[in-house]
């Protein structure tokens, strides 16, 4: 999320506001509306804040630390974060060390000190959303590396590099690979991925599995072949026909069970 964004959002960020002073709460809601955010719900105590968060699933929670009731904003924030992965920004008029140290335990994504200006709210929200987004990316990358480590010996899994992501694809879902000029397209049952590679490199990585080079421009999944007619292969679920090159016909005939 760009920190200098001022125009209305295509998809407004939904925010939960918890503030027990009604005048301040309405001022915050006005400010958020002017900045293009959507106040999805508001509360004046911790219990209601938790319930509203669970009900509306906001993108971010603005939480006053000192709110009425048995539960302060810090405890409410901790409970919200235990139940959902959203950033929390604290509102506080108290900047003393003990309050801040207690607030740190809830691992907030930012603070707004009262009295505040509209730009203070926007800056805190945008920084919190950006930080939270980066944290999610790190978690996803960590999960991917863990999954990759678990399946590195699994011959039924291949990872396809698509732009900046690595997509996990089961061999049974990979139908065929097609060479087009300076790039290669990997066709699966659900999507097609364009990768910067060579057919030789792809063929090497798919060797020893159910895949076979049948043409200088095509590698097919033997298990995905539906029919072969006049040296043209039909792949299940695909209208496109794949040619069999003359130098690959004998090898293909040896790989299939022919009655």
Buried (B, 14 or more C-beta within 10 A) or exposed (E): BEEEEEEEEEEBBBBBBBBBBEEBBEBBBEBBEEBBBBBBBBBBBBEBBBEBBEEEEBBBBBBBBBBEBEBBBBBBBBBBBEEEEBBBBBBBBEEEEEBBEBBEEBEBBBBBEBEBEBEBBBBBBBBBBBBBEEEEEEEEEEEBEEBBEEBEEEEEBBBBEBEEEBBBBEBEBBBBBBBEEEEBEBBBBEEEBBBEBEBEEBBEEBEEBBBBBBBEBBBBBBEBBEEBEEBEBBBEEBEEBBBBBEEBEEEBEEEEEEE
